[in-house]
């Protein structure tokens, strides 16, 4: 590889390809490049971002496209450009290193490494010239090169301190598995960080945080706490009616920059929308708000319309920018609305907060928080839907934001699970078909033998699968198993769980993010804090708890307990950052095991299955059996059979199972009457 040129042109990542024409001699992350840096004894400048990142674009235009800055970078460093979505393990490692230096993380991430790949200093966005209280990038480059050349002792001290601190982060903090009472206390404790007026967590920016809201929601239902229920529903109402939601095209933006949910950071990520679909389904089962059903339908419609590639997989993101301007694709002027909608403009502007002066930088971000947090009457909503379609058609003529069309295994798995959940909740068989298509794409295209790969684009699958890929695919397989009762899904979930145990398990408890044969990391990390997505350890612990409930195999219970214990010392102190592990602890201790036996796929069977999925049962473990099939020995309903050849259901809590029920009404009543602790 010629290191004296930009070598990103042969990469498939849309983010890396955005930089292939920079005068910077960018290199992709590879063993060859790391070896070249070591041979030249030249420090590394690592720049991490992703295709939809607005401030990544800003830094690129200001600095990476500037010949003078590029000359400095090329002269002083080996420059590596990394797509954080392709290598989330490397991104997480360096984000943690930056945090240990006392700095706020984010993207673009700018890290300075020794030729051995060890971080010694960094930051995020640097302006080309000093402003915003930040030094100019040229100053930073010269200073870091000088420190590396003139103060090797300082560099080595930083490297050592960061390395030791990263090791300590991995050590976790052993403790007890939280009881249901402790989980409830944690759920109630989250109230202190919530914004009672605007929803979400207090202050700005506001991120959706579905995992946190899920913990609060489960606590609220189990304990009957109306204030907790109110804050979750209010948060969802504000998001569903706010500017963070795309009212024309569907789908939620990554976060709101203000505390009102009005001004989105306009990028739209697949993972946010998958998680919000799941959460909206859960809340709708308790409070059948038509707003939630509508947002689920619209968001799935957007995903299917704009985020699918040939073969059925789902793509990563849509950019915040178009024509180099953040949000230009999404905002409207008052005059545009008048011209396009004519006599109907007044009605639309009333409901969507459109005015001559605008609500953001002279433009209008469509939102309905000013006109109310509920839907209007059916006739008005039907009229508004027609007007939205007119504007959507008009918007399609604009230059679209950039599309990152790579497919990621874990994000696809999250979407598969969400589509399956929504399909069963809202009786949409077509959504279930799309979920199966995507699942089949991942298992046929993003696997190499029995190992997952992480990323696919342009016919090329690459990058070793990480803990999150396996964990989310196990979760998706278990959800499809619950939907269909097909043993293949359960067998695959079990096989992948064994692979996780072989490649990712730490003897001290918990799971590393990268497999044991990963060679290009200075340290393997154990993610346990939830961020925009739940941690890999949280999802894996949830899977193990469900596998135990489905199979009765105590191996899965033991693995779940070991994982939860590995982080138990932190759970009760840092619970707002670890809701996923708390949900796993709840599932392990409080499963509702449901068995549905049917000799064929009759209408009664279909109706009974719908009754199960229509009930709020977050800790469910559903097994669908044919008339002659049996349950594993450890299952509490093992040995139970169909009654008189009829479709028959059993509901078990702990070691106790209900009497058999053979009608939809009886099953619906049985599920509705479960003790609150089972909810």
Residue, then its C-alpha position, 0 to 999 in steps of 0.5 A: x500500500x502506498x502510504x503517500x496517497x489517499x487510499x480510501x477509494x477502494x473502501x465500501x463505507x459511504x463515510x470513508x468514501x466521502x473522504x476519498x478525494x481529500x488531500x489528506x493521505x487517509x488510510x483505512x484501519x488495517x494491520x498493514x497500515x498499523x505496521x507501516x506507522x510502526x516501521x516509520x515511527x510516526x504517530x497516528x492521527x485517528x479520525x472517527x465518524x459516520x456518514x450522517x454526522x453533521x459536525x464530521x462534515x463541518x470538520x471535513x470541509x474546514x480542515x480535511x479539504x484544506x491543502x495547508x492543513x492536509x500538508x501538515x497532517x501528511x507530514x506529521x502523522x499517519x492518518x487513519x479514517x474510521x467509520x464508527x459504525x463498521x468498527x464500533x469496538x474501536x470507536x468505543x475503545x477510543x471514546x473511553x480513552x477520551x473520557x479518561x482524559x476528562x473530555x466529552x466524547x462524540x463525533x467526529x472523534x480525533x485521537x492521537x496514537x503512538x505508532x503502536x496504536x496506543x491513545x495518548x491524547x484527543x478531542x472531538x471537533x476542532x475548528x480550522x482556526x481557533x474559535x468556540x473556545x477551541x484551539x485551531x486544528x493546525x495548532x493541535x497538529x503541531x502541538x501533538x507532533x511536538x509532544x510526541x517528538x520532544x516529550x516521550x516521557x509525557x506520552x508514555x505516562x499518558x499511554x500507561x495511565x489510559x491503559x490502566x484505566x481502560x483495564x479497570x473499566x473492564x474489571x466491572x464490580x461484582x455484586x448481588x443480582x438485584x431483586x425485583x424490589x430493588x429493580x422497582x426502586x431503581x425504576x422509581x429512582x429514574x424519576x429524579x432525572x426526568x423532565x416532568x414538563x417536556x418529557x425525556x431526561x432533563x435539559x438539552x439535548x434530548x435523546x429518546x433513550x428507549x431503554x431507560x423509558x422501558x425500565x420506567x414503564x415496566x416499573x410503572x405497570x408492575x407497581x401501578x405508579x401513575x406518575x411513572x406511567x405519565x412521564x413515559x407517555x408524556x415523553x412519547x407524546x412529545x416525541x411523536x408530536x414534536x419536531x424530532x419526528x418526521x411528520x411527512x415521511x415518518x421516522x424519528x431523528x437521532x435527538x433534539x438539540x433543544x429541550x422541547x423536542x422541536x429542533x432535531x439533529x436531522x439525521x435519522x438512524x435505523x437503531x433509534x427507530x427500531x427501539x422506539x417501535x418496540x417501546x411504542x408497542x409495549x406502551x400501546x398494549x396498556x394504553x391503546x393511544x391511536x397516536x402510538x399506533x399511527x407512529x408505529x405504522x408511519x415509521x415502519x412505512x418509512x423504513x420499508x420505503x427508504x431504508x431497504x436494499x435488494x434482498x431485504x436488509x435495512x440500511x444504516x442512516x440518512x444524513x442530517x445535511x443536504x446541499x451542505x445545509x443541515x435540515x434543508x430537506x425537511x424545513x419549510x417556509x410559510x410561503x411554500x406551504x401557501x403556494x403548495x396547499x392553497x386554500x388548505x394551507x391555513x388548516x395545515x399551518x394551524x396544526x403544524x406550527x407554521x408561521x411567517x417568521x418560522x420556528x427555527x432560523x426563519x424556517x418551519x420545522x413541522x410539529x404538532x406540540x403547539x396544537x395538542x399532544x393528541x390526534x384530532x377527530x377522524x375527519x380532520x386527521x384524514x384531511x391532514x393526511x392528504x395534505x401531508x402526502x401532497x407535501x411529501x410528494x413535493x419534498x421528494x423533488x428536493x435534493x435528498x440527504x446522503x444515504x448510508x446504505x450499508x447494512x449492519x448485522x446488529x441494527x438489522x436484528x433490532x429492526x427484525x425484532x421490532x417488525x415482528x413485535x409490531x406485526x403481532x401487536x397490530x395484526x400485520x402479517x406483511x410486516x412479519x414477512x419483511x422481518x423474515x426476509x431481513x433475517x434470511x438476508x443476514x443469515x445468508x449474506x452476513x455469515x462466514x461459516x458459523x461466524x457473523x460478519x458485521x457490515x455489508x455493502x455493494x456485495x461485500x460483507x466484512x468486519x468480524x462480528x461483535x458481541x452486539x451482532x450475536x446478541x441482537x440476532x439471538x434476540x431476533x431469532x427468539x422473537x421469531x420463534x415465539x411468533x412461529x413456533x419453528x424450532x429452527x429459530x430456537x436452534x439457531x439462537x442456541x448455537x449462536x449463544x454457544x458461539x458467544x460463550x466460546x468467543x466472547x465470554x470473560x472468565x471473570x464474568x460478562x462478555x467482551x465486545x470483540x471476539x477472542x481472536x481479534x488482533x488489532x485492539x490494545x484491549x478488549x472491552x466489556x460494554x455494560x452501560x447503555x448508550x443510544x443502544x443497549x449494551x451487548x452484555x445487557x442484551x446477552x443477559x436478556x437472551x440467556x434469561x429467555x433461553x432459560x425460560x424456554x428450555x429449562x436448561x439451567x446452563x442459561x440461568x447460570x450464565x445470566x447470573x454470572x453476567x449480572x453478578x459481574x456488574x452487580x456492584x454498579x447496578x444499584x448506583x448507576x442504574x439510569x445508565x444500565x437499564x438493560x441489565x436491570x431488565x435482564x434481571x427482571x426477566x430472569x426472576x419473573x418470566x411468564x412462560x406460555x405454551x400454546x398447543x395446536x395440531x394445525x394453524x386454525x383460526x382459533x390458534x391464530x386468535x389465541x396467539x393474537x391474544x397472547x401478543x396483544x397482552x402486555x407481557x414484557x417477560x413472556x417466553x412463548x412456546x408454540x407446539x404441534x399436537x405431538x411435540x413435547x417440551x424440554x424436561x426443565x420446562x414447568x409445563x413439561x408433560x402437559x398436553x392438548x385437551x380433547x384435541x383442542x387448541x390448548x394454552x398453559x400459563x406458568x409462573x415459577x414452578x406453577x402452571x395454570x389449568x389448561x384453557x381452550x378458548x380465546x376468551x378464557x386465555x384473554x381473561x387468564x392473561x389479564x388476571x395475572x398478578x401485577x408482579x408478572x406484568 
